[in-house]
Amino acid sequence: MPSRCVVSVALLLAMSPAAPAEDYERNRARMVELIRQDVADTSRYIGKASLDDRVMDVMGRVPRHLFVPQAQRRLAYENRPLPIGHGQTISQPYIVALMTDLLELTPEHRVLELGTGSGYQAAVLAEIAAEVYTIEIIEPLGREARARLGQLDYANVHVEIGDGYYGLEAQAPFDAIVVTAAASHVPPPLVRQLKIGGRMVVPVGTEFMVQQLLLVEKQSPDTITTRQILPVRFVPLTGGH
Amino acid sequence: MGTDTTTFDTTGRPPFLAISLLSAAAIAYEVLLVRLLAIVQWHHFAHMVISLALLGYGASGTFLTLLRPRLAGRWSAAFIANAMLFGVAAVVCFKLAQRVPFNAEEVLWDVRQPLRMAFNYLILALPFFFAANAVGIALQWFGGRIGRVYAADLAGAAIGSAAAVAALFVLFPVAALVVAGIVGIAAGAVAAWELGLARRWPVTLAAVAAGAFAAAAGVGERPALSPYKSLSQTLRIGGTEVVAERASPLGWLAVVESDAVPLRHVPGLSLTARAEPPAQVGVFTDGDGMTAITRWTGDVSELVYLEAVTAALPYRVRPIERVLVLGAGGGAEVLQALHFGATAVDAVELNRQIVELVRGRYREFSGRLYDRAAVRVAVADARGFVAAAGEHYDLVQLALVDSFAASAAGLQSLSESYLYTVEALQSYLAHLRPDGMLAITRWIAVPPRDMLKLVAAAVDALRASGVADPGRRLALIRGWQTGTLLVKNGEFTASEIDRLLAFCAEHLFDAAYFDGMPAALANRFNRLPRPYFFEGTRAIIGPGRDAYLARYKFGLTPATDDRPFHAHFFKWRTLPEILALRDSGGMPLVEWGYLVLIATLVKALLASAVLILLPLWWFRRRNGPTPSPVGRRRTLVYFTAIGLAFLFIEIAFIQKFILVFHHPVYAVAAGLTAFLLFAGLGSAWSRRYDDAFRRRRGVALAIGGIVTVGLLHVFVLAPLASMLAQAAPVTKVAAAIGAVAPLAFCMGLPFPLAMSTLSESAPRLVPWAWGVNGCASVVSAVLATVVAVHLGFQAVILMGLGLYVVALLAQPTGQRVGASGG
């Protein structure tokens, strides 16, 4: 913690607005290593020792610093959530990677995302899947994300602005759905728009702290199971199980 | 008095009215700040900031000690200036603090957050500092009349605390804060008139100008909510707006409607639900904890979505006619009861304004829900209603009242709640018909905390009610988001368990416990790494309970009326493990409320040490006739002990009052007022002791009285308090005030008696002692909660009594120290 404080103070004092591109690349590579370490640490709880290589590869490619406000760019590759304005955050990279991995995407998949935010998760998804449809309810955030993803040539990401409760009937069904903006419950229409064999991931917690990841797997219209994944190396009883 | 040349005014009349007005305004500022910070941030940050802001009192003691020679002869100007500065600062400092974008959730990541928090402490402490200066100045200035000055201070505080609570019924908190500021400024002008100053007209004009400035600064100011509170988040959605607001001491209500995106609040809705909720209106309390008012035409078929939540379980297990809903809010559980054919529903809601919204503005919208023949609404505290109820029910339903975010982040860990204690569950169970059920629905946390603690409380409650085998009367189910615990007045039958399993299968919920449940059923639909809930419940019901609770990394020992902290799960030994995981997903496991409390205690102790030691260093540096070391030590121990003890006892009694009055607001208002008023009377009485020897005897008598009455309360009167449950409110108030009066009267004596002695023997120690007492009060407010969390409020009272005995042993001797030059 003290070293973190020193680093943060140094960053506050630093006057240059942005780091050189190679710094970002180096930091991104370091971030990927941190994610790899976190995954190894939590392997017992998330059920695997490492994430899909494609996911790790994408995490090492998507320029996260371009998805955070200018003032936060220096922190873009820290393994932490960052505020992006409008009371929203960009999730911790480890959580983004884990959620993407849980979806088990293939290049043919069509994905629906609720809660575009900065567009970072959509960009990560779009690097693997065929099409990503993402809906943002906060209008200015949606417009910014649309412009950003356009500038970065993510032609396969389609940003809609509005209420995501009913999903996108016209584009349904989806192979995978990410609900980052769940209200008091998972909207039933989204479950219906999930393909048989499809997967849905819902992070549960507050803006800054993901308490658990809910993975919904649809085996048939009436057979749905969820897995509640605690993304941390922790067992509630001393001595483990 | 040696070289200590400061003269005291022994002839003039102290400005009693001004002192009272200022004290009233200062305590009102404190009450309102707690309210405002609970709106802007969350409850526990309000608690922390207040306790640190109170450091203004400690700082004032130091300041006055250092400036004492310069103030001599300028007492009236200093008093008036500080009163007016208080008034202006109360408004302006809050306004400034609002401009600081502090985010509690980023404290461990972002170095700017602790700095912002520190800035807020300092800025919010300023008004306290000015108010304390003014009172401290009066105590020094009228050294011979300390008893009456202190009495005026306490009487003002008594009126101020009651007035602030009353003001919150008619004014929004910021407006009430402006009024408090103006009263403080007016105190300055009143002092000029009371003292008959030649410049009273210019002072009055200055007060009018300052009052106008404060009013202008406060006009239009609204609480700047954290952008991460659920109201802020909801309002980001286009077409969503606050259409009405209500304010009372119970909270600030914001009614939210949306013409573009309907609100859909159905916590725990099954993933396979076919039906969706109708349009809803959201009612947020303090910007969080939403309850929904649902559009309804009176046709129960519109409510079919309420079948697909875990809270519907009891209706599927057995037929239910009479229902009691505790925490009815906007009425979701009442709608559910009607949907399932209940013929009589008693809906209990503490906040009258929520009931008025459903009955008034949303009467037609809600299908006249609270005016239907089958529904009887009571505005009451849940515990109070149940204690007085003569009825018995098929179902007592505890609604899901808090928000998921607050629950998930451990933000309520230190909010005392008497809803989930062992005694509370016992009283609910006592009002069940044969085979009736108590149903409690809570958010699911992983790993489990809340739910397992409730199971433990239910087991204790059943055992205390004479049930030999509690496991046969419990059933627990869980979805991915909510869980529902059933406690039956009788054993569950095989057919009831069959219906429970059918309900779970239909909605993809998991059975987590019933007697004889096969382990294979425990983790079918909503899979956890292990069937934590099943294993935990079985362990808690079985003989290995104590070992399990010891091994579990969170505290699951049930809450009781003496330790009503249901949401507190913290164990120190788990902290290092969680902190080590902070960068890899461990943050949600941290219980913020408790850690913030401990951090506050440490900061308060450090700040107090500095503020207490600084004047001593200054005494030495001045190389003057310092008070003797023995005198200093005794003064330090005495004023620390009585500062700690007073608030220990006051805080613990207010908690006891909550159980007697069954209303937190009235309990706090009556408790504060009674304590301060009778302590004020005690203080006024202290002037009868006119020499050091008699004063020492007075202290001994007072402390003897405190200990005797205190012990009487703990061991004789407290157990009798439950007999008052069904008494009329007037009787309760009279009984509570009667019970407190002799205790508070005695508690008002030790401070002025020792202060009077000190002002004769070592006047330079007077402001220092005032500061020591202030620091002790700051520490006390935090320490009392820490002690209560671990040992209970009874222990807080006993420790308070013990501290008074310490004070008795340490009381200053009254020997003149200046003359000895020591």
Contacts between the chains, C-beta under 8 A, distances in Angstrom:
chain1	res1	chain2	res2	distance
A	1	B	108	7.6
A	4	B	109	7.8
A	4	B	111	7.9
A	5	B	111	5.1
A	8	B	110	6.9
A	8	B	111	3.8
A	8	B	112	7.8
A	9	B	111	5.8
A	12	B	111	6.9
A	12	B	112	7.0
A	34	B	583	7.8
A	37	B	584	7.9
A	38	B	583	7.8
A	38	B	584	4.3
A	38	B	585	7.3
A	41	B	584	6.0
A	42	B	584	6.8
A	42	B	585	6.9
A	45	B	529	5.7
A	78	B	109	7.8
A	79	B	583	5.7
A	79	B	584	7.7
A	80	B	109	5.1
A	80	B	583	7.1
A	83	B	103	7.3
A	83	B	106	7.5
A	86	B	227	7.7
A	86	B	236	5.7
A	87	B	227	3.6
A	87	B	228	5.9
A	87	B	232	5.3
A	87	B	233	5.4
A	87	B	236	5.9
A	92	B	585	7.9
A	94	B	584	6.7
A	94	B	585	7.0
A	95	B	585	7.5
A	137	B	236	7.8
A	137	B	237	5.3
A	137	B	238	7.7
A	137	B	261	6.6
A	138	B	236	4.7
A	138	B	237	6.7
A	138	B	238	7.8
A	139	B	238	5.3
A	162	B	261	7.8
A	163	B	260	7.2
A	163	B	261	4.4
A	165	B	261	7.7
A	165	B	262	8.0
A	165	B	264	6.6
A	183	B	264	6.2
A	183	B	265	7.3
A	184	B	264	7.0
A	184	B	265	4.8
A	184	B	266	5.8
A	184	B	267	4.7
A	184	B	268	8.0
A	184	B	269	7.4
A	184	B	404	7.6
A	185	B	264	7.6
A	185	B	266	5.3
A	185	B	267	6.6
A	185	B	268	6.8
A	185	B	269	3.7
A	185	B	273	8.0
A	185	B	481	6.8
A	186	B	269	7.5
A	186	B	271	5.8
A	187	B	264	7.7
A	187	B	276	7.9
A	188	B	269	7.3
A	188	B	271	7.4
A	188	B	272	7.6
A	188	B	273	4.8
A	188	B	274	6.7
A	188	B	275	8.0
A	188	B	276	6.5
A	189	B	276	8.0
A	191	B	271	5.2
A	191	B	272	7.0
A	204	B	408	7.7
A	204	B	480	8.0
A	204	B	481	7.5
A	205	B	408	5.6
A	205	B	409	8.0
A	205	B	588	5.6
A	206	B	105	6.6
A	206	B	228	7.0
A	206	B	405	4.9
A	206	B	408	5.9
A	206	B	409	5.3
A	206	B	588	7.8
A	207	B	105	7.1
A	207	B	228	5.1
A	207	B	233	8.0
A	208	B	103	8.0
A	208	B	105	4.0
A	208	B	106	6.5
A	208	B	228	7.4
A	208	B	587	7.4
A	209	B	105	6.6
A	209	B	408	7.4
A	209	B	409	6.4
A	209	B	587	4.6
A	209	B	588	4.4
A	210	B	585	7.0
A	210	B	588	6.9
A	211	B	408	5.1
A	211	B	445	7.0
A	211	B	446	6.8
A	211	B	588	4.1
A	212	B	446	4.8
A	214	B	480	5.4
A	216	B	271	6.4
A	222	B	272	6.5
A	224	B	271	5.3
A	224	B	272	6.3
A	224	B	508	5.8
A	224	B	525	7.5
A	225	B	508	7.6
A	225	B	524	7.6
A	225	B	525	5.5
A	225	B	526	7.5
A	225	B	527	6.4
A	226	B	271	7.1
A	226	B	480	4.9
A	226	B	508	7.8
A	226	B	525	6.6
A	226	B	526	4.7
A	226	B	527	6.8
A	227	B	526	7.9
A	227	B	527	4.7
A	227	B	528	8.0
A	228	B	446	5.4
A	228	B	480	6.0
A	228	B	526	6.2
A	228	B	527	6.9
A	228	B	528	5.2
A	229	B	529	7.9
A	230	B	446	5.3
A	230	B	447	7.0
A	230	B	529	6.8
A	230	B	585	7.6
A	231	B	584	8.0
A	231	B	585	4.2
A	232	B	581	5.4
A	232	B	584	6.2
A	232	B	585	3.4
A	232	B	586	5.0
A	232	B	588	8.0
A	232	B	589	7.0
A	233	B	581	6.2
A	233	B	584	6.8
A	233	B	585	7.9
A	234	B	447	7.2
A	234	B	553	7.9
A	234	B	577	7.1
A	234	B	578	7.4
A	234	B	581	6.4
A	234	B	586	6.7
A	234	B	589	6.3
A	235	B	447	7.7
A	235	B	529	8.0
A	235	B	553	7.9
A	236	B	447	3.6
A	236	B	448	7.3
A	236	B	532	6.5
A	236	B	552	6.1
A	236	B	553	5.3
A	236	B	554	6.8
A	237	B	548	7.9
A	237	B	551	5.0
A	237	B	552	5.9
A	237	B	553	6.8
A	238	B	551	4.9
A	238	B	552	7.9
A	238	B	553	6.4
A	239	B	551	6.7
A	241	B	530	5.9
